[in-house]
Amino acid sequence: MVDDGDRELVQRCLRGDCEAFEPLVARYQHVLFNVALRMVGDPEDARDVAQTAFVKAFEKLGSFDLRHRFFSWLYRIMLNEALNLVERRRPTVPLTSEVALGLDPGAVLEATECAELVQAALGELPFDSRQVLVLRHFGELSYQEMSEALGIPEKTVKSRLFTARQRLGEILQARGVR
């Protein structure tokens, strides 16, 4: 994550150059979408969450403290949006069109069931555990980036991640997933 470049872009936005926000969106849209997807479980909802996070960040850019990392601030906005959505809606599993595309229905069913089991197992984890797993494995953040986004020491990130992986493995193993 490019922190110095982020600060410069934020400062340009605050001076009235609205186009300077576009590189921030381009830089972080993928990671926000991936994390939101794992939090809410639906691609359309994840897009809405990520888009709303960017809109709110742009609208509240004046309240951003330049001493902090932009990504950490943006991540917290996205996280709040995801949590709000989860509270408002029950997660749904979207219909897939893989069968219509001629893929093996058995393989599609097996992959879908496996993904659903993993998503359900993630949902059973305590929020802190789910958060570190999603950031690391789906958001592809480094330990340092996770530390900064969550506002906790790297050692705590590693410890939570270790514990979360163990617990996820236990849940999946109890359900017969190898």
Summary of the structure (lengths in Angstrom):
residues: 178
radius of gyration: 18.0
end to end distance: 34.0
largest distance: 56.5
contacts: 498
relative contact order: 0.11
helix: 76%
strand: 0%
